[in-house]
Amino acid sequence: SLGAGLAITVMGRRYELQQLHFHRPSEERFDGRPFDMDVHLVHKDLDGHIAVVSVLLEHGSAHPLIQTLWNNLPLEKNTSFAPNVAINPAELLPADRSYFTYMGSLTTPPCSEDVLWIVMKQPVTLSDEQIAVFTRFYRNNARPIQNSGAASGHTRESAIRSSSEKSERTYDATSGCAGRPMPNRSRQKSAVPSVAFV
């Protein structure tokens, strides 16, 4: 149970947390470097606009909240299970709240466009055992990274803006779904959004 009132505020607009899900390997890379996993926290505002907070996960110390989630996973794939456990997704965020942003689309159907992506700079750790548990269910459930000139056009290298630096950095991102190219708005010069995690 996620509970009510979990949200982020972006430039005065409030986005409520709708759901979270994990990918292995990560769907984001920093300077070409992949990560073991990532978690996407999907938010929506009252007008239906979507903002996704992505937290990169790398092997290291065990993560207590992820262990709670894994302890309550259904034992079989494609089965529903509703454990009576409340969690605080804010515990998935790194201590350093600096981030990158870009405009893109969802990486899974319905592949909605005009999605604000907020990618945390600092990875969070989980243990090799925790990675192995997820891998038993989902060996690879991430959209592959493609070159910027890929024919399908559904993923590309994006220039994004840093929240703490005004300069642009190159960032490899899965930024769309098959057959649904991401709009070129990620390359436009725009103000870096201010994000408050509440």
N, C-alpha and C positions, 0 to 999 in steps of 0.2 A: 504494500500500500504506500503510495507516494504522499498522500495527504494533500491538503489544500494550502494555498498561499505561497507555494514555492515558485519563484519568478526571478527574472532579470529585468532591469530597466535600462533601455537603450535610448539615449537622447530624449529622455522624458517619457518614452513609450514603454508600457509594462507588457512583458511577455510571460505568460503562465506556462510552467512546465507541463507538457502533455505525456511524455514517455521518454524512456532511455533505452538504448540498446548498444551492444558491443559488436566490434568487427575484429577479425583476425585474418591477415595482418592489418596494420593501420591503413586507413584510406588517405592519410596525409603523410607527407615527408618534409623534413627540413633539409634543404640543400642536398636533396637526393637520398637522405638517410631515412630508411624505413624504421618503424617501431613494431614491437611484438603485437600490440593490440591498440584499439582506441575505444572510447565510449562516447556516444553522441547523446546529448541531452536536448531533446527537441521541444522548443517553446513556440507558443502562438499568442498573438495579441487579439483584442476584441474584433479587429477587422479581418482576421484570418491571415495576417502576415506571419511568416515563419522565421525564427532565429534558432540556429543550432550551435550549441557550445560543444566543441570537440576537445576531449582530454586525451592526450597520448599516453599510452601505458607501456612501460618497459620492465624487463625482469629485474628483480631486486628483492626487497623485503616484502613480506606478505601484506596485503591490504585488508584491514578488518572489515570494511563494508562489503568489499567484493567477496570475502569469505562468507559473510552472512547471506549474500545473494546466492552463492554457489551451494550453500547448505540447504537452500530451499528450492533448488532447481527440480523440475519433474525428472523422473528417472528415465523417461523415454522421450524421444523427439516428437514434435507435433502433438503433444498432449498438453491440456491446460491444467493449471494448478494454482490455487490462490491461497498461499500461506498467510497465516495471521501474524505477519511481521511488518512493523513499520520501519521505514528507512529514511535517512536524511541524505538526499543526493548531493547536497553541498559538501559532504565529506569526500566526494570524488574529486573535488577541485584541488589544484596544487596550492601550496602556501603563497607562491608568487602569482599574483593575479594578472600579470601582463599577458597580452594576447596579440594575435594577428587577426585581421578581418579581410573578407572579400565577399562580393556578391556572387552567388552561384545558384545551384539547384540541388534538390534532394538526390541522393545517389541510389535510391530505391524507388519503385513505383509508389505514388503517382508521378514521380520525377518533377515535382512542382518547381517552377523557376522563381526568380526574385527572392531567393532565400539568403538571409544574412548569416554568414558563417563567422564564428568567433572561435579561433583555435588557440588554446592556451599554449604559451611558450614552454613552460616547465612541465616535463613529463611526470607522471605519478607511477610509483612502482607497484608491482604485484609479483608474487613468487612464481618460480618455475612450475610448482605444483598447481597453482591456480591457473596458469596458462594451459597446463596439460588437461585440466578438467574441462575447460572451454573447448579445447581442441578435440576432445573425444566426441563432442556434439557437432562442432563446426570447425572443420579443418581449415577451410578458407571460405569466408563469407563476405569478403571485401571486393569491391570493384577494382580491377587492376589499374595501375598507373600506366598511362600511355604517353608517348612523346607528344610534344606540342603540335607536331605536324601530322598526327594520326589521322588516317582517312575517315574514320568513323566520327571524329570530332566530339565524342561524348566525354572525353577527359582531355585535359591539357594543362600546360604549365601556366600558372597565373601569377601576375605581379600583385602583391597585396601590401597593405599598409600596416605598420607596427603601431601599437598603442603608445609605446614609450619612445619610439624613434620616428622622426618625420620622413626618413628616407624609405624608399621602396626596397624590398628584398625579393629574391626569386624563391618561389615556393611551389613545390609539386603538389597538386591536389587532384583528387578525384572530384570532378566538379559537374557531373551530369550523368544521365542515364543513356543507354544505348539508343541511338537514333534521335536523341534530344540534346542537341548542342547547347552548351551554356552560353547565354548572351555575353557580349563582349564588354559589359558594364564593369567587369572587375578591373579593367585597365584604365578606367576613367579616374581623373584626379578628383578626390573628394575629401571632405573632412573626416578625420578618424573618429568613429563614433565613441562616445563615452558610455561605458557599460558599468552598471552597478549590480552586484550579485546580492540578492536579498532572500 
